[in-house]
Amino acid sequence: MLRVKRLPIDTYPDNTAFILRRSDGYSAEQFQALRKIRVTGDSCEILATLAVVDDDKIIGNGEIGLGEQAFRRLGLPEGAEVEIAQARRPASLEFVRRKIDGDSLGEAEIGAVIRDIANYRYSPMEIGAFLVACASFMSTQETLALTRAMLDVGSRLSWDSPLVVDKHCIGGIPGNRTSMIVVPIVAAHGLICPKTSSRAITSPCGTADVMEVLAQVDLSSEQMSSIVKKENAVLAWGGRMNLSPADDVLISVERPLRLDQFEQMVASIISKKVAAGSTHLVIDIPVGPTAKVRTQGDAVRLRKLFEYVARHMGLVTKIVFTDGSQPVGRGVGPVLEARDVMAVLRNEPDAPEDLRDHAVALAGHMLDFDPALEGGKGYSRALELLASGEALAAMERLIDAQGRNPAKPELGRLRREVEATKAGTVTSIDCERIARIARHAGAPMDQGAGIDLLHKVGSTVREGDALYRIYANSATGMGFACEFAGEGSGYEIG
Amino acid sequence: MLRVKRLPIDTYPDNTAFILRRSDGYSAEQFQALRKIRVTGDSCEILATLAVVDDDKIIGNGEIGLGEQAFRRLGLPEGAEVEIAQARRPASLEFVRRKIDGDSLGEAEIGAVIRDIANYRYSPMEIGAFLVACASFMSTQETLALTRAMLDVGSRLSWDSPLVVDKHCIGGIPGNRTSMIVVPIVAAHGLICPKTSSRAITSPCGTADVMEVLAQVDLSSEQMSSIVKKENAVLAWGGRMNLSPADDVLISVERPLRLDQFEQMVASIISKKVAAGSTHLVIDIPVGPTAKVRTQGDAVRLRKLFEYVARHMGLVTKIVFTDGSQPVGRGVGPVLEARDVMAVLRNEPDAPEDLRDHAVALAGHMLDFDPALEGGKGYSRALELLASGEALAAMERLIDAQGRNPAKPELGRLRREVEATKAGTVTSIDCERIARIARHAGAPMDQGAGIDLLHKVGSTVREGDALYRIYANSATGMGFACEFAGEGSGYEIG
């Protein structure tokens, strides 16, 4: 028996346990570093990676140190007695191994893997192995099984309505912040739209990151319910809702590995939307040479996969291919994108047109789900709600209901412009490159970091004209961003 | 600038750096946990995973704590000044990503990945992603490129002889400890055979683990050279020689993930053999229903891959398919296998016949490389050297030259027999299951742990007869092994 000691060491997302090398009753051989151990207390258990300590000032004999993450997950107080044992490999790792060998897995097998992942029984390395093995080949059946498994391990929200609409964009296009315009429009119309969004995975920011500039997004299910009851809608971060605990763990590995596979994307999105209680979903798939989806063929393959999985999960979908040839709007990064969104909602004359047009089109598709609006009338209704200021009013009410951010985050203090090296017309802007420069600058962690695009495709520039401005608050971030932009601005001028 | 402090915390194989959350000049946002940082000192640099500490008794303001692994790899004294920065992703991770997407990689790309891996720039998760991506598909060209890349990042040994023989078994068959019989035979004949072996990867023990029961195996290149000069041969652990630093890192991930792909196996073996200075190599591929290679088709595929890569690396090979239908010999585990090997070399009447026959056949193939022995005479020469005691004498000299182990490790104190649940004839023994039971018992870390097979295929047993005896020194290990054996003994009786 060892006594739990909370060690103020944060090793997120890993559970780490610290034990003295010469702790009574345990030999060094038995508990080598990197060996996983099982820590068992009264009716609770976690797996942890073991760090072996040679200094009894850090951890004493008879004690087990748990890092912040492990301490929280075990849920016992300091001094509680636990037993440790060499962890048995989760049995489901055999299925991962079979997947690596090229087998297809059945529903029970995928379910077992996902349950173990959601219960933190896999190391990041093991999760990575599962994801990469799935990336090499995954059948539609497996994708459906993965979706069901992810739904099964999470909580579900339910809304007292036969029509709960939602939209989702698969991402990849910087500045494409339509949700924050679409949701107030459909809410103003009277549809129920409890939108949960993620934070950025591989992009410089997600909708939750941008909404957070304006309002609280870290809401409980109860807060969400009461806001939806009053305002028809909400724009919340989905992570708090435990809608897909497995996905949250998967993302912690997908992010550093920059994995973004169709099958995992479909399973993640559909499981979360069903868990959030949506019945009707518009999915936006931008297609373009530097977007996530680059060819018509890939777009169709992805659409079919979405339709197959959604149909079997009882979700009505409308899938829209949109122009993903360049960033949407001007700003890229939380503060900058919030600025663009509000400019559209406020009908400001210089609000980015492409962002407005794109958002209105999507809102139209969502309004078309309303049986009261006969076929195709959604679009004009959406335009009307935006122009009249009803959408803006709905957004302001949403911000107040969620809790307006008193901090008013500002643009980064450090600014640098990237200039055209020759005169001509902008012929293309590389979405991936712009996204990576904005990430290097510090977005989304640094809310004020990002890129403000001063020219878009078709614009005429002179040599030395500023193409875009980089914002950052840290010199390191600005350094990385400029270095990276120096290797290639992302703009082509012809 | 931060001052290096050595923290007595072992997180092998990860580099871990500990920093106070509120350290001057750094914000929590900049250095979140799991973020990788670059630690740069005077002409040296490492990447490390960051752990954020909230207690200045563990690490003070202005200090950076380096775990044992990281401290050793950075190579600076305590108090040395270093700078830290958010690590830029190794550029070669883009190639890993492309491999995940299904691309084939070129020689320069694989070279870049392997250099970064050998320089500890990848996390275990990233290494796992590379390995699993390669497991899904790898061309022969890529396998050759991987072999060259692994050779290029390591040291090489050279021997003053045009004929340097070696043998390698791909493993998977418990108890198949032929090297320790073959090497003394060919050394007694006068061939140069500087054998480097690995420790167990996924098996209950490797040749280095077994040889270590008898003698020192952790030898420097210099020690190895002087032993080979005197004794023609050596039986050393290859890890110390830095022959394939990349492979050592890869193995640290392959082991917990239990990866064992043909392509990685071929690259690992051929690069190490070339690095060790071998010119002629016998490769033993056991084929059987529970071996690593299960069908004739797979065996042929693997042989062709070995031949292709070896030919391009200038290595002469002779590839032998052997019977991998059941374990070889009786003991499985370091002490038990050392016992069997010595019984064969001593010509003891009850020495395991299958181990002897197998070893003599392989030694014969190696002796056939000697131009002085005309075609096919190797086999009878091998028999002669074993029967005459010359091989035993060579082994005893080798043990003395390497440094006889004064400890004489003994069999595990804890013993349990697994009994036949019915009478009949043993029709098969599952190699994989026997190996896993022996690993659960504690082999190879616990040298005395393992399994002693009391019956082999074809043996007649009564109900209640002991099929095998499990040895262990830890109650936990014995518990796991018995539990696992209880789920299936690995024996079929018909």
Interface residues (C-beta under 8 A of the other chain):
Chain A: L7 P8 I9 D10 T11 Y12 P13 D14 T16 F18 R21 S27 E29 Q30 Q32 A33 L34 T49 A51 V52 V53 D54 D55 K57 I58 G67 E68 A85 Q86 R88 L93 R97 I100 D101 G102 S123 P124 M125 E126 I127 G128 A129 L131 V132 A133 A135 S136 F137 S252 V253 P256 L257 R258 L259 M445 D446 S474 T476 F480
Chain B: L7 P8 I9 D10 T11 Y12 P13 D14 T16 F18 R21 S27 E29 Q30 Q32 A33 L34 T49 A51 V52 V53 D54 D55 K57 I58 G67 E68 A85 Q86 R88 L93 R97 I100 D101 G102 S123 P124 M125 E126 I127 G128 A129 L131 V132 A133 A135 S136 F137 S252 V253 P256 L257 R258 L259 M445 D446 S474 T476 F480
